[in-house]
Amino acid sequence: MNWWLSIALCLLAMPGHTAERLQHVSPDNARYQHSEVLMTTDVTFTIITTDDVRAKQAVQQAIAEIRRIEALLSEWQPDSEISRLNRSAATSPQTVSNETYRLLDEARKISEASDGAFDITFKSAGKLWDFRAQTIPSDEALAKAVAAIDYRQVAMKSNDRSIQFLKEGTQIGLGGIAKGYAVDRAVQIIRQSGFDEFAVNAGGDLYAVSQGNQKLWRVGVRNPRDDSALLALLPVANAAVATSGDYERFFIRNGRRYHHIINPHTGMPAEGSMSVTVLAPRTYLADALATAVFVLGPEAGMQMIEEQSGCEAMVVTEDGRILLSTGLNDLQKVPVKGQ
């Protein structure tokens, strides 16, 4: 992969405190930009264009698509297909739409590749944690929850698109992949509207589009211990970037950091990394792989990334080391003009 990476402490004049910060290399270009809260996340649409009217129409269509996906896949909306599965799939097979089935199948493949580090059945443990109230679940509650976590207990039949849970207590949640999928669908909508230079950034899960693969977008990856500074600057084109970090939702108790990235095998926050940034062909894939790598830990996670075609990763370990996958490591000293 032809990525450029400049490891430096770079400051960009961009608002927000998301995992990544996005900037176009030509700041004077005419653009249309709109931000809206969708799927409980600030989503920013940036289109390089002088046609604000057509850009606004495209963004509104993309917003409608994201809302449709949320209604389909949200575990928090009672009428969604995921909520219906959680209510009934342990009792009898449930038929789902082709769209939901395909995404669940992709999630299963990532679960298999990561040996369950990414697991959509982690919900039973995840729901025990309340990071606002700084609640730590009991050992007994975690043990019971972990016993219900196993993506292999979700039986899928492609002939009729049926889903059934084979173990009582199994619950699924697509929080680690649905937002990325929504970004991918929004990108497709805007592309179909005729734009070829734009980006969609959903709280750090982002996709940047450029005509002719020109790397005109810069993605700055934040320092996990200083939200005013960046550790890496990635020029990208027609690719997705997603970051999982231990600084997004967390609290500290007795000197230990408890964060929202849960290890499905233990029910506890994953250890070994401060942040993981993944570059991939699709945002749903970058989203899920960032979680998987974080849970696996730096060494095992990087090994998995090396086996994924078209994917690269940057890991910041708990002791502050920066690990780069092969496609990034060879180019890390290439400077970025103007920095």
Buried (B, 14 or more C-beta within 10 A) or exposed (E): BEBBBBBEEBEBEEEBEBBBBBBBBEEEEEBBBBBBEBBEBBBBBBBBBEBBEBBBEBBBBBBEBBBEBBEBBBBEEEEBBBBBBBEBBBEEBBEBEEBBBBBBEBBBEBBEBBBBBBBBBBBBBBBBBEBEEEEBBEEEBBEBBBEBBBBEBBEBEEEEBBBBBEBEBBBBBBBBBBBBBBBBBBBEBBBEBEBBBBBBBBBBBBBBBBEEEEBBBBBBBBBBBEBEEBBBBBBBBBBBBBBBBBBBEBBEEEEEBBBBBBBBBBBBBBBBBBBBBBBBBBBBBBBBBBBBBBBBBBEBBBEBBEEBEEBBBBBBBBEEEBBBBEBBEEBBEEEBEEE
